[in-house]
Amino acid sequence: MATGNPTTTRFSRLRFVVVNAMTSLNLVLGVLAIILASTDQLALAAWCLLGGAVFDGCDGTLARRWNVSSAFGAQLDSLADMTSFIVGGGALVYFWTYPPETDRPVLGLVAVCSCYVLAGAVRLARFNAAPANPGYFQGVPSTIVAVIVALNALLHPAMSGSGVVGLVLVLSVLMVSVFPYPKLSAMAPHVPRWGVPLFAAIAIVNLSWTVWVATSLYLFSGPWISARRRYGARAG
């Protein structure tokens, strides 16, 4: 009876372990973000969310490249995303805007963070249940939402509470929206060679402005693509 090459099998197992280790690190960083946010170490919590986003991008890319995608990995990835980008992001928002003069939970803020967490959970559940689209997400991905929250916490730590609440509510609505948002992996081949150096140069000059512009363009891309599709369908 023929058997597979033992060396190939060992490499496949090692690759499987590496990919799921990255997913696990994402989850661990999410737990750390929650702990750090609750102890008023908001910058470190934000960096943990950004680190989790890096691992989240790497595990999926490597799983597809190495052909080690599995149902187990998909479930672990979903749990890690829920912990890091949704619960961790909600904790960062709460303690970022938590009034220092109070020792009781602020019910309005609790409600806003609960909306964020619920929207993220619905977004993940819909993603897991819906057939995959190679080019677009339905609604803003929770990873990108967490990155937006983390970057704003780092670049604008003194943002007003109303500003943070407004941002979070907009992100929550867009997460559960049906707007098509392009996947970054699908956008990459269409970016000209000079695009990345130009973006990096602009970011060096004014990182805060660059983040706001990039965020706004991406958030508005969903409604714009949706409107263009509707107009095209009517015109056709």
Secondary structure, 3 states (H helix, E strand, C coil): CCCCCHHHHHHHHHHHHHHHHHHHHHHHHHHHHHHHHHCCCHHHHHHHHHHHHHHHHHHHHHHHHHCCCCHHHHHHHHHHHHHHHHHHHHHHHHHHHCCCCCCCCCHHHHHHHHHHHHHHHHHHHHHHHCCCCCCEEECCCHHHHHHHHHHHHHHCCCCCHHHHHHHHHHHHHHHCCCCEEECHHHHHHHCCCCHHHHHHHHHHHCHHHHHHHHHHHHHHHHHHHHHHHHHHHHHC
